Amino acid sequence: MPNQVFRSSVRLIEGTRVEAEARGFKVTVDEPEQIGGSNQGMTPVELLLSSLGSCLSITISLFSKPFHVDIQELRLDVEGELDPMAAMGQSEARSGYQDIRVNVHIVSDAPISRIEKLIKMAESKCPVSDTLRVGVTINNNVELETATA
C-alpha cells in the first residue's frame, strides 16, 4: 500500500486564535489570556500532548484483541515540560518539550505481562509517538499574497 497523505489547514482568526481543519473537522487553538490569547481553545503544545495520548489510546485499542487484552477502561495522562520563555524568544533554551511522560491507566483482567507487551507494541506502532521520538523533516514554503488597498 502506498503512503497516504494527511492534510490540515490552519488559519488565523484573531490575535492568537486559529482554526485548524482536517477532513471537515474543525478545532479552535488559542493561547491563555495571560500571554495575550483569548483562551478559547487548547494551546498548540497541549494539542500535541493530546495528539500523542489519542494516538496511543487508539493504537492500544486496535492491538488489544490480538494481544488478548479485554479493556474495560483506558485513560492516558500525558504531560511535558518546556520553557515558555524560549518560545517567546526570551530564553536560549530549546523551545520544544524536553521531556514527555505518559501514564497509562488501564482496567483489564489480563495479566500485567500481556498488558505491558501491548503497551510496548502500541508505543512502537503509534505514528505520533514515532514522529516525536525519531523526528521528522519540516519543509516550509512561503507564498506571499499582497494585500490590495
N, C-alpha and C positions, 0 to 999 in steps of 0.2 A: 504494500500500500504506500503511495507517495505521501510526502509530507503534506500536512494540512496547514493552510494559512489562517491565522486568527487575527481579527482586527478590532480596534477600539478607536473611537473618535471622541476627542475631548475638546470642549470649547469653553472659553472663559465667559462667565455670565456677568459677574460684577465683583470688584475687589479681588478677593482670593477664592471666591466660589466658582467652581467649574462643574460642568455636567459631562459625565463620561457615558458613552453609549456603545453598546455592542449587541448585535442581533436584535435590535429593537428594545432592549432593556436599558434603562437609564439609572444612573447613580449620581447623587449630588456629593461632591467632595469639597471640603472647606477647611479653614483653619479656625482655631479658637479665637474668641474676641480679644483676649489679652495680647495676641500678636497681630491684630489687625483684621481678622476674619469676622464672619458673621455667625459662626458656629452652627451652620445648617447641615453639616454632614461630617463624616469621618475625615480625618486628615489623610493625605496620601500614605504616610508611614503606618497609620492604623489600618488602612485598607490593605497594605502589603501584608501585615500580620494576619489579617482576616483572610486574605487570599491563600496564604500558607496553611492556616488552620482548616479552611474549607477544602482545599485540595487534599490534604492528608486525611480528613474525615471521609471524603468521598472515596479515596483510594482504599482506605481501611475497609469501608463498607463493601466495595467491589470485590476485594480479595477475601472477605470473611468466610464466604461459603466454601471455596477451595481449601481453606485452612481449617474448616470445621469449627468455626467460632460463631456461636449464636450471640449476636449483640443485642442486649436489651436496652442499653443506654450508652451513648458515646458523647463526650464533650472534650474539646481540646481548649486549653487555656494557653495562649501564645503571648509572650512578652519579649521585648527587646530594649536594648539601651543604645541611645545615640546622643550626641552633643547638639542640642538645638541651636547653639550659638554658631556652630560650624556651618550649618545650612544657611544662616543669615550673613555669612562672611565675616563673623566677628571672632573666629577661633581658627587656628591652624589644624585642628583635629579633623579627622575624616568625618564627612557629613552623614554618612550612612550608618546603619546598625553595625556595632562592633560584635554584638552577641545576640542571638535569638534563642529563647528557651521555649520548648513545647512540653506541656504537661498533659498527658493523655489520661482521661478518667473514663474507665470502661466498666460496665456491668455485664458480666457473662459467666456462664457456668463452665466455660472451657478452662483447661489447666493454664497457669501463668506462662509456662514454657511455650505453648502454642500461641498464646496472645503476643508474647514477645517476638516470636518469629513473624507473625502477621504484621506487627508494627514495623519491624525491620524491613520487611518486603515493601510495605507502603512507603516508607521513607526513601527507599531506593527507586521506586517507580513514580512517585508524585512529581509531575512536571514542574510545579512551583518550587518544591524543595530542591530538585536537581538544578534549576536555574539559579537559585540563591547560593547553593553550595559550590557549584562549578563556575558560575559566572557566564556572561553572555556578551557578545559584541553588540554595542548600540551604535547605529549609524544615523546621524541626524542630517536631514536635508531641509534647507530653508527655502521657502517660496515667498518672496516679497510681493504683496499686492498693495499698490499705492492707493491711498485714500483720495477720493475726489471731493473737492470742496463744493 
